[in-house]
Structure formats: structure tokens, C-alpha cells
């Protein structure tokens, strides 16, 4: 059975938006390929066919609407346009060029996640939005988590924060990065919010000496998710 992560190509020339979207989607269990131009996007499609494309409409070297027509000769992957308010009148054109959905900027990251999961489900990738690290299971589609088969009651932000940590298990994640990935905003003053949510997750998962997992605080005021190996 193919257990690879669904691959999402994000085409966006604004670096801050590209970075936030990439981190957020990686935290949802996806493999993300980033491109800032249509040239980079086409190269990425030929190199690694995506399962879904998030496509900004206005790019330095052309229109996303025109590029979608080219994409349809290379892939059947769903295409979600990212549009500004002034571009909404061209959405019909976007659909005619082969697009599947559109999101108007500025948008909520949870809306982005829901639209991505819906399109992936329609294209047959029913594992989208699920992260498994036995005995821990996270399902971002229905907002649930389970440990050893027992449901764990987490808030939406706690679930997303845990998903990001698990997706980056073994790597130190600074608090600013965690805040940006989950809350979708710069995390320069985010330490208290992240720390409070981490404390709640630890408590709800029962991360003690008997737990198979650990959320370790790092010397740089970050966090690292680890699977504990007992001898």
C-alpha cells in the first residue's frame, strides 16, 4: 500500500505567504513543493507530479489562469486558485481554464486546509489530512486524535500544533515557527501562547515516564516531538 504523503505544489511569489502556507500544510501531513514563478512551477510539475496545486493568479512571469491551461496538458491534479478581491470577476475564466476551486485573499488557514482536503478526497486520496505515528493517530479531516485507540480531546489549535510537531518529529521547532504554522501570523511574541498549548497537550496525552512519546523543551526555547524507545 502506498503510504507516501500527498504532494502539494504551492505557486506563490509573495515570500511571507509562501512560507506560512508551506509550514501550515507540512504540519497537516503533506509534502510541499514551493515555486515563486510559473517557470519554477512547470519544472516542479515535470520533476515531481503533484497531487494538488495551489496557484496564485498574479505571478511575475504570467497569469495563473493561463498557466492552468498548460497544467491540464501535464496533470489532472486539482487546482485551487488563490485570488485577490479585485480578481474575482475572472474566476469564471479560471474555471474554464481547468481550475477546480478558488480562495480569496486574505484567507483563514483552516479554510485553506478544508478546501485542500476536500479536493484531495474528490481525487481519490482518502488519507489526506491523516497523520499516523503508532500508537498515536491524528485525523485533521474530522478533528480527532487517538492514543492507543483511546480518543484524546484536543481543541482545534492543540490538534494542529500536535500535528505540526509530529510531522516534524525529531527536529527542533522554534516557538515562532510553531505559532506561524498554526496561527498563520508572525510569531515574534508567541512564546506564552505556544507554551500554554504545549502544556495542555502534554497533560491530555499523559506524557509522563510511561508514555511512548515526549514533547521535549529545547535550549533555544523551542520544542521537539520524540518517540521514546524503551530497552
ZASE-413813 format. One record per residue (C-alpha): x, y, z; residue in one letter. Coordinates in Angstrom, 1 decimal. Example, Ala and Ser with C-alpha at 12.3 -4.5 7.8 and 13.67 -1.06 7.14 Angstrom:
ZASE-413813
R,12.3,-4.5,7.8,a;
R,13.7,-1.1,7.1,s;
end
This chain:
ZASE-413813
R,0.0,0.0,0.0,x;
R,1.4,3.5,-1.0,x;
R,1.7,5.5,2.3,x;
R,3.5,8.5,0.8,x;
R,2.4,11.9,1.8,x;
R,0.1,13.7,-0.7,x;
R,2.3,16.2,-2.6,x;
R,1.1,19.8,-2.9,x;
R,2.6,22.3,-5.3,x;
R,2.3,25.9,-3.9,x;
R,2.9,28.6,-6.5,x;
R,3.1,32.0,-4.8,x;
R,5.5,34.9,-5.4,x;
R,5.0,36.6,-2.0,x;
R,7.6,35.0,0.2,x;
R,5.7,35.6,3.5,x;
R,2.5,33.9,2.2,x;
R,4.5,31.1,0.6,x;
R,6.3,30.4,3.9,x;
R,3.2,30.4,6.0,x;
R,1.3,28.1,3.6,x;
R,4.2,25.8,3.3,x;
R,4.7,25.4,7.1,x;
R,1.0,25.0,7.7,x;
R,0.5,22.4,5.0,x;
R,3.6,20.4,6.1,x;
R,2.0,20.4,9.6,x;
R,-1.1,18.9,8.1,x;
R,1.0,15.9,6.9,x;
R,1.6,17.0,3.3,x;
R,4.8,17.1,1.2,x;
R,5.0,20.7,-0.1,x;
R,6.9,21.8,-3.2,x;
R,7.2,25.6,-3.4,x;
R,7.6,27.8,-6.5,x;
R,7.7,31.5,-6.9,x;
R,7.3,31.7,-10.7,x;
R,5.4,29.9,-13.4,x;
R,8.8,28.7,-14.8,x;
R,9.7,27.1,-11.4,x;
R,6.2,25.6,-11.2,x;
R,6.4,23.9,-14.6,x;
R,9.8,22.5,-13.7,x;
R,8.4,21.2,-10.4,x;
R,5.4,19.5,-12.2,x;
R,7.7,17.8,-14.7,x;
R,10.1,16.7,-11.9,x;
R,7.5,15.6,-9.3,x;
R,3.9,15.4,-10.4,x;
R,1.7,17.0,-7.6,x;
R,-1.5,15.6,-6.2,x;
R,-2.8,19.2,-5.9,x;
R,-1.8,22.7,-7.0,x;
R,-2.3,25.9,-5.0,x;
R,-1.9,28.6,-7.7,x;
R,-1.6,32.3,-7.2,x;
R,-3.3,34.2,-10.0,x;
R,-0.8,37.1,-10.4,x;
R,2.8,36.0,-10.8,x;
R,5.9,37.7,-12.1,x;
R,6.1,35.8,-15.3,x;
R,2.4,35.4,-16.2,x;
R,-1.1,34.6,-15.2,x;
R,-2.1,31.6,-13.1,x;
R,-5.3,31.3,-15.2,x;
R,-3.2,30.9,-18.4,x;
R,-0.8,28.5,-16.7,x;
R,-3.7,26.3,-15.5,x;
R,-4.4,25.6,-19.2,x;
R,-0.9,24.4,-19.6,x;
R,-1.2,22.3,-16.4,x;
R,-4.1,20.5,-17.8,x;
R,-1.8,19.0,-20.5,x;
R,0.6,17.8,-17.8,x;
R,-1.6,16.7,-14.9,x;
R,-5.2,16.0,-13.8,x;
R,-4.3,17.2,-10.2,x;
R,-6.9,19.6,-8.7,x;
R,-6.0,23.3,-9.0,x;
R,-7.1,25.8,-6.3,x;
R,-6.6,29.4,-7.3,x;
R,-5.5,32.0,-4.7,x;
R,-7.1,35.3,-5.8,x;
R,-7.3,38.9,-4.6,x;
R,-10.7,40.6,-4.2,x;
R,-10.2,42.5,-7.5,x;
R,-9.7,39.3,-9.5,x;
R,-13.0,37.6,-8.5,x;
R,-14.6,38.7,-11.7,x;
R,-12.2,36.5,-13.6,x;
R,-12.9,33.4,-11.6,x;
R,-15.3,32.1,-14.3,x;
R,-12.4,32.3,-16.7,x;
R,-10.3,30.4,-14.2,x;
R,-12.8,27.5,-14.1,x;
R,-13.0,27.4,-17.9,x;
R,-9.2,27.1,-18.0,x;
R,-9.5,23.9,-15.8,x;
R,-9.4,25.1,-12.2,x;
R,-11.4,23.3,-9.5,x;
R,-11.8,25.9,-6.8,x;
R,-10.7,29.3,-5.6,x;
R,-9.9,31.0,-2.3,x;
R,-10.0,34.8,-2.0,x;
R,-7.1,36.6,-0.1,x;
R,-6.8,37.1,2.7,x;
R,-8.0,33.7,3.9,x;
R,-8.0,31.7,7.0,x;
R,-5.6,28.8,7.2,x;
R,-8.3,26.5,8.4,x;
R,-10.4,27.3,5.3,x;
R,-7.4,26.6,3.2,x;
R,-6.9,23.2,4.9,x;
R,-10.6,22.3,4.4,x;
R,-10.6,23.2,0.7,x;
R,-7.3,21.2,0.1,x;
R,-8.7,18.1,1.9,x;
R,-12.0,18.3,0.0,x;
R,-10.3,18.4,-3.4,x;
R,-7.9,15.6,-2.4,x;
R,-10.8,13.4,-1.3,x;
R,-12.6,14.0,-4.6,x;
R,-9.5,13.0,-6.5,x;
R,-9.3,9.7,-4.5,x;
R,-6.7,10.5,-1.9,x;
R,-8.8,9.5,1.2,x;
R,-5.8,9.5,3.5,x;
R,-5.3,13.3,3.1,x;
R,-5.2,15.1,6.5,x;
R,-4.2,12.0,8.5,x;
R,-1.0,11.5,10.4,x;
R,0.0,8.2,11.9,x;
R,2.7,7.5,14.4,x;
R,1.5,4.4,16.2,x;
R,0.1,4.3,18.8,x;
R,-0.8,7.9,18.0,x;
R,-3.3,8.8,15.3,x;
R,-4.3,12.3,14.2,x;
R,-7.2,12.9,11.8,x;
R,-7.4,16.5,10.7,x;
R,-10.4,15.9,8.5,x;
R,-12.7,15.3,11.4,x;
R,-10.6,17.0,14.1,x;
R,-9.9,13.9,16.2,x;
R,-6.8,12.3,17.8,x;
R,-6.4,8.9,19.5,x;
R,-3.6,7.4,21.6,x;
R,-3.6,3.6,22.0,x;
R,-7.0,3.6,20.4,x;
R,-8.5,5.9,23.0,x;
R,-9.8,9.3,21.9,x;
R,-8.0,12.4,23.1,x;
R,-10.0,15.5,23.5,x;
R,-8.0,18.4,21.9,x;
R,-9.0,21.9,20.8,x;
R,-8.6,22.7,17.2,x;
R,-5.4,24.7,17.8,x;
R,-4.0,21.9,20.0,x;
R,-4.7,19.4,17.3,x;
R,-3.0,21.5,14.7,x;
R,0.0,22.2,16.9,x;
R,0.4,18.5,17.7,x;
R,0.1,17.6,14.0,x;
R,2.9,20.0,13.2,x;
R,5.2,18.6,15.9,x;
R,4.5,15.0,14.8,x;
R,5.1,15.9,11.2,x;
R,8.5,17.3,12.2,x;
R,9.3,14.6,14.8,x;
R,13.0,14.6,15.8,x;
R,13.5,18.2,14.7,x;
R,13.6,21.3,16.9,x;
R,10.7,23.6,16.2,x;
R,11.1,27.2,17.4,x;
R,8.1,28.7,19.1,x;
R,7.9,31.4,16.4,x;
R,7.7,28.7,13.7,x;
R,5.0,26.8,15.5,x;
R,2.9,29.9,16.0,x;
R,3.2,30.9,12.4,x;
R,2.3,27.4,11.2,x;
R,-0.8,27.1,13.4,x;
R,-2.0,30.6,13.9,x;
R,-0.9,32.0,10.5,x;
R,0.8,35.1,11.8,x;
R,4.3,36.2,12.7,x;
R,5.3,34.6,15.9,x;
R,7.8,37.1,17.4,x;
R,5.8,37.4,20.6,x;
R,4.2,34.0,20.6,x;
R,6.0,32.1,23.4,x;
R,3.2,32.3,26.0,x;
R,0.5,31.1,23.6,x;
R,2.6,28.2,22.3,x;
R,3.8,27.2,25.8,x;
R,0.3,27.2,27.2,x;
R,-1.0,24.9,24.4,x;
R,2.0,22.6,24.7,x;
R,1.3,22.2,28.4,x;
R,-2.3,21.3,27.7,x;
R,-1.3,18.8,25.0,x;
R,1.2,17.1,27.4,x;
R,-1.5,16.8,30.0,x;
R,-4.2,15.5,27.7,x;
R,-1.8,12.9,26.1,x;
R,-0.5,11.9,29.5,x;
R,3.1,12.4,28.5,x;
R,4.8,11.0,31.6,x;
R,7.5,8.4,32.3,x;
R,5.3,5.7,30.9,x;
R,4.4,7.5,27.7,x;
R,5.7,6.3,24.3,x;
R,6.1,9.9,23.3,x;
R,7.8,13.1,24.6,x;
R,7.5,16.8,23.7,x;
R,10.9,18.0,24.8,x;
R,11.7,21.6,25.5,x;
R,14.9,22.7,23.8,x;
R,17.7,25.0,24.9,x;
R,16.6,27.6,22.3,x;
R,13.0,27.8,23.7,x;
R,11.6,25.5,21.1,x;
R,10.0,22.1,21.2,x;
R,10.8,18.7,19.7,x;
R,8.4,15.7,19.4,x;
R,10.1,12.4,20.1,x;
R,9.1,8.7,20.2,x;
R,10.5,7.1,23.3,x;
R,12.4,3.9,22.7,x;
R,12.5,1.6,25.8,x;
R,15.1,-1.0,26.2,x;
end
